[in-house]
Amino acid sequence: MYLDDNGTGRVVVDAADLPQRQAGDAIAGNTLAFGAVNDYQDYPGFIRGIARGNYNENNLNGFVVEICRKINLQRLSEYRFADNLIDQN
């Protein structure tokens, strides 16, 4: 599970469980350039290795938005929507 409180009461992200990044994820612009499919799982190393010309506030924010979007899509796939109600599958 991407987000788990691990008994701490705080939700944390387990980077190893993040989805793979695809080259198409970086095409939209305002994000960090695609490096490899493990860009999300190894985000600390990936961000440190970004070329200076690609590293700026907008691109870093866009990269975070990418990750959050994928997490939300995965979490929503666990739910069923019917008659304006949401329940777990």
N, C-alpha and C positions, 0 to 999 in steps of 0.2 A: 504494500500500500504506500502510495506516495506520501500521504500525510497521516501521521500517527502521533498520538500524544505521548506514547511510551511511558505512561504512568506519571508524567510530569505535569499534566494539565495544560501544557503548551503544545501546539501543533508544530511539528518539525518536518522537514523534507529529507528523505533518504535519497541522496543523489544517485545511488546505485540503481534505484527503481525508476528513475526518470526515463521517459521514452527516448528513442533514437531521434536525432535531428537529421532531417533530409535536406538536400541542397535546395529544394523548392521552398523550404521554410525561410531562407535568407533572401529570397528574390524580392520580397515586398519592399525592400529598402528600409532605412532607418533601423537597422539592426547590424550586429556584428557579422562579418563575412563568414560563410560556411568554412569550417575547417575539416571536420570528420563527423561520422555518425555519433561519436561519443562526446560531442561538444557539451551536451547537457550534463552527462554523468561526471565529466571532468571539468566542470565549469571554472573552478579556481585556476587550474593550469591553462585552460583555454583562454580565459580573459587575460591572464598575465602574458601570454604569448602573442596577443593581437598586435598587429603592426600599428604604430602610432597614428598613421593617417586614417585608420579605420576606428580607432578608439576615441570616442567622444561621448558626452552625456546622452545625446539622442540615441546613438547606436547601442550603448549599454542598456538604456531603458528599454529599447525595442527588443533586445535579447531577453530581458527579464519578462516582458510581455509575452514573447513566444513561449517560454517555458510555462508560464502561468496558464496560457491558453491551452496548451497540451494537457496539463494536469486537470484543468476544469473539464475538458472534453472527455478525458478518461473517467473522471469521477461521475460525470453525468451519464455515461454509458451504463453505469450500474443502476440507474433508476429508470422507471417506466412512467410515462406521462399519459394520463387518460382523464378526460372530463375535468380538466383544470386541477387534477390531483396528482401528486407525486408519491410513488412508493418504490421501495427497493425491489429489484427483480429477484 
